[in-house]
């Protein structure tokens, strides 16, 4: 019994270690890294991050701030293994090509930008944010709802153009996400909420009481995912109000 337990413990430890990220391989920078990395980025990353890294479904990469680490090694791990619970997948590229993508991503934040101030008044935007009930679904600084994205440091990872579009037209192609879902299980019980993730066998949602739930599809009779975003469009707001809301969201930066 003891030897069997020891053998089980050994294989459990081996499996655990095998699942851990490998050491980041060394890399000697080349003058062509940025150029080759740009080619890979444009063909495999731009769909989510934009051709110039300005952001879309993925974050704006031109600001040099990355939630999961801004060092070369941290970026290498992010690109290689992806980010669990997000749309960022892992990569099948060899390490030298991943280093080239790292070089290109780092170069984006070193490029000159058009600059200029963001139109709108952030203080007025904060009042509009509360008045329009945005805090019912969005967290800011630990306060608010969780049915929508956490906006605490959204100004650090999204461009003003992206944020203005997200407010006015949350169904825009580059914004689309957070679909409302209605589920009926095999017992006839109905569950409403927002879809977070889905695969062949299961669906993960946050229900309308803000409970995270993972449901096996074999236990469900119906899964109806809306084609529309769970967030209402504010396209009918006066342009000045859209500017103010955008300015407020842009002011929410990582401290």
C-alpha positions as CSV (number, residue, x, y, z in Angstrom):
1,X,0.0,0.0,0.0
2,X,2.8,2.4,0.9
3,X,4.7,1.7,-2.4
4,X,1.5,2.2,-4.4
5,X,0.8,5.5,-2.6
6,X,4.4,6.6,-3.2
7,X,4.1,5.7,-6.9
8,X,0.8,7.7,-7.1
9,X,2.4,10.7,-5.4
10,X,5.3,10.5,-7.8
11,X,3.2,10.5,-10.9
12,X,1.0,13.3,-9.5
13,X,4.0,15.4,-8.9
14,X,5.3,14.6,-12.4
15,X,2.0,15.6,-13.9
16,X,1.9,18.8,-11.9
17,X,5.5,19.8,-13.0
18,X,4.8,18.9,-16.6
19,X,1.8,21.3,-16.6
20,X,3.9,24.2,-15.4
21,X,5.3,26.7,-18.0
22,X,8.9,25.8,-19.1
23,X,11.7,28.2,-18.5
24,X,11.9,31.0,-21.0
25,X,14.6,30.1,-23.5
26,X,17.5,32.6,-24.0
27,X,17.5,34.9,-27.0
28,X,20.1,37.0,-28.7
29,X,18.3,40.0,-30.3
30,X,18.7,40.6,-34.0
31,X,18.2,43.8,-36.0
32,X,15.6,42.0,-38.0
33,X,13.5,40.9,-35.1
34,X,11.0,43.7,-35.2
35,X,10.5,43.3,-39.0
36,X,9.9,39.6,-38.9
37,X,7.8,40.0,-35.7
38,X,5.6,42.5,-37.6
39,X,4.9,40.0,-40.3
40,X,3.8,37.4,-37.7
41,X,1.8,39.9,-35.8
42,X,-0.1,41.2,-38.9
43,X,-1.0,37.7,-40.0
44,X,-1.9,36.2,-36.6
45,X,-2.5,38.9,-34.0
46,X,-3.9,41.9,-35.8
47,X,-7.4,40.5,-36.1
48,X,-7.9,41.1,-32.3
49,X,-5.2,43.8,-31.6
50,X,-5.4,45.9,-34.8
51,X,-2.9,46.3,-37.6
52,X,-1.0,48.9,-35.6
53,X,-1.6,47.4,-32.2
54,X,-4.3,50.0,-31.5
55,X,-6.7,47.4,-30.0
56,X,-10.0,45.8,-31.0
57,X,-11.3,42.7,-29.3
58,X,-7.9,42.5,-27.7
59,X,-6.2,45.4,-25.7
60,X,-4.4,48.4,-27.1
61,X,-0.7,47.4,-27.2
62,X,0.7,50.8,-28.0
63,X,0.8,52.1,-24.4
64,X,3.5,49.8,-23.0
65,X,1.3,48.7,-20.1
66,X,0.4,45.0,-19.9
67,X,-1.7,43.5,-17.1
68,X,0.3,40.3,-17.1
69,X,3.8,41.8,-17.1
70,X,5.7,44.1,-19.5
71,X,9.1,42.5,-19.3
72,X,10.4,40.6,-22.3
73,X,10.1,37.3,-20.4
74,X,6.5,38.1,-19.3
75,X,5.4,38.9,-22.8
76,X,7.1,35.7,-24.1
77,X,5.0,33.7,-21.6
78,X,1.8,35.5,-22.4
79,X,2.3,34.9,-26.2
80,X,3.4,31.3,-25.7
81,X,0.7,30.1,-23.2
82,X,-2.1,32.6,-23.7
83,X,-4.2,34.0,-20.8
84,X,-6.7,31.6,-19.2
85,X,-10.2,32.8,-19.1
86,X,-9.8,35.3,-21.9
87,X,-9.8,35.2,-25.7
88,X,-6.0,35.3,-25.8
89,X,-4.9,31.8,-27.0
90,X,-1.5,30.1,-26.7
91,X,0.9,30.0,-29.6
92,X,2.4,27.1,-31.6
93,X,5.3,29.2,-32.9
94,X,8.9,28.2,-32.2
95,X,10.6,30.3,-29.5
96,X,12.7,32.4,-32.0
97,X,9.5,33.6,-33.7
98,X,7.8,34.3,-30.4
99,X,10.8,36.5,-29.5
100,X,10.3,38.3,-32.8
101,X,6.7,39.0,-31.9
102,X,7.9,40.3,-28.5
103,X,10.3,42.6,-30.2
104,X,7.6,44.0,-32.4
105,X,5.1,44.5,-29.5
106,X,7.7,46.3,-27.5
107,X,8.4,48.6,-30.5
108,X,4.8,49.7,-30.7
109,X,5.0,51.7,-27.4
110,X,8.2,53.4,-28.6
111,X,6.6,54.8,-31.7
112,X,5.5,58.5,-31.7
113,X,1.8,59.0,-31.4
114,X,-0.5,61.7,-32.6
115,X,-1.0,62.9,-29.1
116,X,-3.6,65.6,-28.5
117,X,-6.1,65.9,-25.7
118,X,-9.3,63.8,-25.5
119,X,-12.4,65.8,-26.1
120,X,-14.9,65.8,-23.3
121,X,-14.9,66.4,-19.6
122,X,-14.1,63.4,-17.3
123,X,-15.9,64.8,-14.3
124,X,-19.1,65.2,-16.3
125,X,-18.6,61.8,-17.7
126,X,-18.4,60.2,-14.3
127,X,-21.8,61.7,-13.4
128,X,-23.3,60.4,-16.7
129,X,-21.8,57.0,-15.9
130,X,-23.7,56.8,-12.7
131,X,-26.8,58.5,-14.0
132,X,-27.1,56.0,-16.9
133,X,-26.8,53.0,-14.6
134,X,-23.5,51.9,-16.0
135,X,-22.3,50.9,-12.5
136,X,-25.0,48.3,-12.3
137,X,-23.0,46.1,-14.6
138,X,-19.4,47.5,-14.4
139,X,-16.9,47.6,-11.6
140,X,-14.8,50.7,-11.1
141,X,-12.4,50.6,-8.2
142,X,-14.1,47.6,-6.6
143,X,-17.6,49.1,-6.7
144,X,-20.4,48.2,-9.0
145,X,-21.7,45.1,-10.8
146,X,-19.9,42.3,-12.5
147,X,-22.1,41.4,-15.5
148,X,-20.0,43.5,-17.7
149,X,-16.2,44.0,-18.0
150,X,-14.3,45.5,-15.1
151,X,-13.5,49.1,-16.1
152,X,-11.1,49.9,-13.2
153,X,-8.1,50.5,-15.4
154,X,-9.7,50.4,-18.9
155,X,-8.0,53.7,-19.8
156,X,-4.7,52.0,-19.6
157,X,-5.5,49.2,-22.1
158,X,-8.1,50.7,-24.5
159,X,-7.8,53.6,-27.0
160,X,-10.3,56.5,-26.8
161,X,-11.6,55.5,-30.3
162,X,-12.4,52.0,-29.1
163,X,-14.1,53.2,-25.9
164,X,-16.3,55.7,-27.8
165,X,-17.4,53.0,-30.2
166,X,-18.0,50.5,-27.3
167,X,-20.4,53.1,-25.7
168,X,-22.2,54.0,-28.9
169,X,-22.3,50.7,-30.7
170,X,-21.4,47.7,-28.5
171,X,-22.4,45.4,-31.4
172,X,-19.6,46.7,-33.6
173,X,-17.5,43.9,-35.1
174,X,-14.3,44.8,-33.2
175,X,-16.2,45.2,-29.9
176,X,-18.6,42.3,-29.9
177,X,-18.7,40.3,-26.7
178,X,-20.6,39.7,-23.5
179,X,-23.7,38.1,-25.2
180,X,-26.8,37.7,-23.1
181,X,-27.8,34.0,-22.8
182,X,-31.0,32.2,-21.8
183,X,-30.7,28.5,-20.7
184,X,-33.2,25.9,-20.0
185,X,-31.9,22.7,-18.2
186,X,-33.3,19.2,-18.6
187,X,-35.6,19.8,-15.6
188,X,-37.1,22.8,-17.2
189,X,-35.4,25.4,-15.0
190,X,-34.5,28.7,-16.7
191,X,-31.2,30.5,-16.2
192,X,-30.4,33.9,-17.6
193,X,-27.1,35.7,-17.6
194,X,-24.1,36.6,-19.7
195,X,-22.0,34.1,-21.6
196,X,-18.3,34.2,-20.6
197,X,-16.9,31.2,-22.4
198,X,-18.1,28.1,-24.3
199,X,-16.6,24.9,-25.7
200,X,-17.9,21.7,-27.2
201,X,-19.1,20.2,-23.9
202,X,-19.8,23.1,-21.5
203,X,-20.7,26.8,-21.2
204,X,-19.6,29.2,-18.6
205,X,-21.8,32.1,-17.6
206,X,-22.4,34.7,-15.0
207,X,-26.1,34.5,-14.1
208,X,-28.3,37.5,-13.4
209,X,-27.4,37.2,-9.7
210,X,-23.7,37.5,-10.6
211,X,-23.0,33.9,-9.8
212,X,-20.3,32.2,-11.9
213,X,-21.6,28.9,-13.3
214,X,-20.1,26.2,-15.5
215,X,-22.8,24.0,-17.0
216,X,-22.4,20.8,-19.0
217,X,-24.3,20.9,-22.2
218,X,-25.6,17.3,-21.8
219,X,-27.7,18.7,-18.8
220,X,-29.2,21.5,-20.9
221,X,-32.3,21.4,-23.1
222,X,-31.9,24.8,-24.6
223,X,-29.0,27.3,-24.9
224,X,-30.1,30.6,-26.6
225,X,-27.2,33.0,-27.0
226,X,-28.3,36.5,-28.2
227,X,-26.8,37.9,-31.3
228,X,-26.9,41.3,-29.6
229,X,-24.5,42.5,-26.9
230,X,-25.9,42.5,-23.3
231,X,-24.9,46.1,-23.2
232,X,-27.4,48.7,-24.5
233,X,-26.3,51.1,-27.3
234,X,-26.0,54.7,-26.3
235,X,-25.7,56.0,-29.9
236,X,-28.6,58.4,-29.3
237,X,-26.7,60.3,-26.6
238,X,-25.7,63.8,-27.7
239,X,-22.1,63.9,-29.1
240,X,-21.0,66.0,-26.1
241,X,-22.2,63.3,-23.7
242,X,-20.4,60.6,-25.6
243,X,-17.2,62.7,-25.4
244,X,-17.7,63.1,-21.7
245,X,-18.2,59.4,-21.1
246,X,-15.2,58.5,-23.2
247,X,-13.1,61.0,-21.4
248,X,-14.1,59.5,-18.0
249,X,-13.3,55.9,-19.2
250,X,-10.0,57.1,-20.5
251,X,-9.2,58.6,-17.1
252,X,-9.5,55.2,-15.4
253,X,-5.9,54.1,-15.5
254,X,-3.8,51.6,-13.6
255,X,-2.1,53.3,-10.6
